[in-house]
Amino acid sequence: MGYAGLQECVRDLEARGDLLRVDVPVDPHLELAAIHRRAFRAGAPALLFTRVAGTGFPVLANLFGTRERLRFLFREGLAATEAVLAGKADPLGLLRRPGRAFAALGGLARMLPRGPLPGAGCAPALHCRSPLAALPRLTSWPMDGGPFITLPLVYSEDPARPGVNASNLGMYRIQMAGNDYADDEVGLHYQIHRGIGVHHAHALAAGRPLPVRIHVGGPPALTVAAVMPLPEGLSELRFAGLLGARRVRLARGDDGLPLPVLAEADFCISGYVLPETRPEGPFGDHVGYYSLRHDFPALRVVSVRHRADAVWPFTSVGRPPQEDTVFGEFIHELTGPLVPQVFAGVREVHAVDAAGVHPLLLALGSERYTAWEAARRPRELLTQAFHLLGATQTALAKYVLMAAQEDAPGLSCRQVGAFLGHMLERADFSRDLHFITRSTNDTLDYTGTALHEGSKLIWASAGEPRRRLAAGADGLGVLPDLPPGFGDPHAAAPGILALGGPRHARGRGEPDPAREELARRLDAWDRREAFPLVVVADDAAFCAAALDNLLWVTFTRSDPATDCYGAHARITARHWACEAPLIIDARIKPFHAPPMEEDPALVARVEALAAPGGPFHGLW
């Protein structure tokens, strides 16, 4: 059987030598998060901080910090989970492997949550009461609007269909203090395309407050289930039972809310969503920038319960890679076999973590619509790309790059550099670019025309290579005279030029005439086919220094419809087309959210803790 609670998990990791107890005092304001980020980068063990200022509860960090630790935590349920998902993707294949079929059957038996029995009492383990202010209040970045819960398990049910089957367990941002919150209120920031949004909409339509329980801690499988991209209507509790090799236990609360309590959680904050919103944020988020202060729902807290031996799990997010990167890789491993079933004709997808996840989606599809044509062109790929933008979390993608598997059978979306090269070799920018304007965008993306709103670009290329890409400074040749402020050219990757540009000073959605002039000048460049993509950045050297830098700058700082330019750009029958090079303006704009930076004084203090004789010497 899997872990019955977080305490069992802590003991198991400590016995394995994969958990370090930190018994020195730590400050929850910035310091603990800075320690955690460095421990993650070093591949350190999980960290249990036992002396956190302002609270009597221990704080657990870096629990999911390595793939090896994740697989160890779920060793008892992983085979059954993989078997069930493989069976869903290929039922007949499962029948050909009796061992896997047997594992799948065992896993299915654990997917039914164990609900409270009629007449049973309230959750016995969470019998301790606490004021909200006594909980750990951790702040990760200098501009954060207050302390946040970074690993919350937010449980809600559909008022139109109450019960576990239509429930949602999600990981939504919880601000615990600051801004305009009263002492008994917390922020409930859920982003667009999230399951709780349906529940909230139904509650508002019925004129009733939405009850919500915010759990923290519990078996690690609950945390993974809360971030899994499961189909709407499929309970995360079922998946948690499967992965955790133990049925999820539910209990009754004693506060009048018509919702069950996750009986094996460490904390449970319960309340009702307020009828009005509250300002929430800023918050340093996983794309590497702050999400700014905006009005979002808030919760009026009616009770706070916890276990007597409660442990508070915590993570810090920031520019990838961070601990949530490991989550993403693990989820990709589990859900990869389901992609062809969910998206007909699509073989593989990869939301690129280095580019902030949602800004860039790579996909391999099939091009079979016109097999008789001597020269293949993207046709079926477009159908598949639109499908990706119409369902599940892939709908939040901003740039979708689609390649045909038939063109390169060994290509994988996980080989990001090779994938980009494959696309650039085949790109026909007069036909392959398809813009969608005024669309819904990820809440954390500030490049578009408004909050939640921006454009998308489908770039689908198929067929034989059209050009040979160049690499390195020697391949750049001699650039033509550039407009004022442009320069500092760097070969960032095969076929990609990073070019410095002047500071951006225009408003949202406004094209930049200087960029159009740059495109006209580059039309005379004799190496434009060898470098068919030009990225204009504030710091071209930084952009070109590493592939991760190039991906982060290019796709987190541009809106496709506003920031794409090209040689001989034209509109024919409402289709935008150009010749090489395609130019992406990836400068920081005045309306963008600021990137996250650590406080230099804090950095010096934390680094001193790892010096010889310090409590973290040798940890990073």
HUTAVEN-V657385 format. One record per backbone hydrogen bond with DSSP energy under -0.5 kcal/mol. CO is the residue of the C=O (numbers start at 1). NH is the residue of the N-H. If there is no record, write none. Layout:
[[CO	NH] [CO	NH]]
//
This chain:
[[5	9] [6	10] [7	11] [8	12] [9	13] [10	14] [11	15] [12	16] [13	17] [13	18] [14	17] [18	46] [20	48] [21	23] [22	50] [22	51] [26	28] [26	53] [27	32] [28	30] [28	139] [29	31] [30	34] [31	35] [32	36] [33	37] [34	38] [35	39] [36	40] [37	41] [38	42] [39	44] [40	43] [46	20] [47	49] [47	61] [48	22] [48	50] [49	59] [51	26] [51	53] [52	55] [58	312] [59	49] [59	61] [60	314] [61	47] [62	65] [66	70] [67	71] [68	72] [69	73] [70	74] [72	75] [74	77] [74	78] [77	81] [78	82] [79	83] [80	84] [81	85] [82	86] [83	87] [84	88] [85	89] [86	90] [90	94] [91	95] [92	96] [94	97] [97	101] [98	102] [99	103] [100	104] [101	105] [102	106] [103	107] [104	108] [105	109] [107	110] [108	111] [111	113] [113	115] [114	250] [117	120] [121	252] [125	127] [128	306] [131	134] [132	135] [136	138] [138	148] [139	30] [141	144] [147	176] [147	177] [148	150] [149	174] [151	217] [152	154] [153	155] [153	215] [154	170] [155	213] [156	168] [157	159] [158	161] [159	162] [163	166] [164	167] [166	158] [168	156] [168	170] [170	154] [170	172] [173	175] [173	189] [174	149] [174	176] [175	187] [178	181] [182	185] [184	301] [186	299] [187	175] [188	190] [189	173] [191	194] [194	197] [194	198] [195	198] [195	199] [196	200] [197	201] [198	202] [199	203] [200	204] [201	205] [202	206] [203	207] [203	208] [204	207] [209	211] [210	273] [212	271] [213	155] [213	215] [214	269] [215	153] [216	266] [216	267] [219	222] [219	223] [220	223] [220	224] [221	225] [222	226] [223	227] [224	227] [224	228] [225	228] [226	171] [228	230] [231	234] [233	235] [235	238] [235	239] [236	240] [237	241] [238	242] [239	243] [240	244] [241	246] [242	245] [245	2] [248	114] [249	263] [249	264] [251	261] [252	123] [257	259] [261	251] [261	263] [262	265] [266	307] [267	216] [268	270] [268	305] [269	214] [270	302] [270	303] [271	212] [272	300] [278	296] [280	294] [282	145] [283	285] [283	291] [285	288] [286	320] [288	596] [289	285] [290	292] [291	282] [291	283] [294	280] [296	278] [297	188] [298	274] [299	186] [299	301] [300	272] [303	270] [304	130] [305	268] [306	128] [307	310] [310	58] [311	313] [312	60] [314	62] [316	323] [322	325] [322	326] [323	326] [323	327] [324	328] [325	329] [326	330] [327	331] [328	332] [329	333] [330	334] [331	335] [332	336] [335	338] [335	339] [336	339] [338	341] [338	342] [339	343] [342	344] [343	346] [348	364] [350	352] [350	362] [351	353] [352	355] [352	357] [353	356] [356	358] [357	360] [358	398] [359	399] [360	352] [361	401] [362	350] [363	403] [364	347] [364	348] [365	405] [366	368] [368	371] [370	373] [374	376] [379	382] [379	383] [380	384] [381	385] [382	386] [383	387] [384	388] [385	389] [387	390] [388	391] [392	395] [393	396] [394	397] [396	442] [398	400] [398	457] [399	361] [399	401] [400	402] [400	459] [401	363] [402	461] [403	365] [403	405] [404	407] [404	408] [405	408] [408	411] [412	415] [414	416] [415	419] [416	420] [417	421] [418	422] [419	423] [420	424] [421	425] [422	426] [423	427] [425	466] [425	467] [427	429] [428	431] [428	432] [429	578] [432	434] [432	460] [434	458] [436	456] [439	454] [442	445] [444	446] [450	453] [452	441] [453	450] [454	439] [456	436] [457	400] [457	459] [458	434] [458	460] [459	402] [461	404] [467	469] [470	495] [472	475] [473	476] [474	477] [477	479] [483	486] [487	500] [490	492] [490	498] [493	496] [495	533] [496	492] [496	493] [497	499] [497	535] [498	490] [499	537] [500	487] [507	510] [509	511] [511	513] [512	515] [512	516] [513	517] [514	518] [515	519] [516	520] [517	521] [518	522] [519	523] [521	524] [522	525] [525	528] [527	531] [529	532] [530	470] [532	582] [533	497] [534	536] [534	584] [535	499] [535	537] [536	586] [537	501] [539	543] [540	544] [541	545] [542	545] [542	546] [546	550] [547	551] [548	552] [549	553] [550	554] [551	555] [552	556] [553	557] [559	563] [560	564] [563	565] [563	585] [565	583] [566	569] [567	579] [570	577] [572	575] [574	576] [575	572] [577	570] [579	567] [581	567] [582	534] [583	565] [583	585] [584	536] [584	586] [588	504] [589	592] [594	290] [599	603] [600	604] [601	605] [602	606] [603	607] [604	608] [605	609] [606	609] [606	610] [607	610] [608	611] [609	616] [610	618] [611	614] [614	617] [616	619] [616	620]]
//
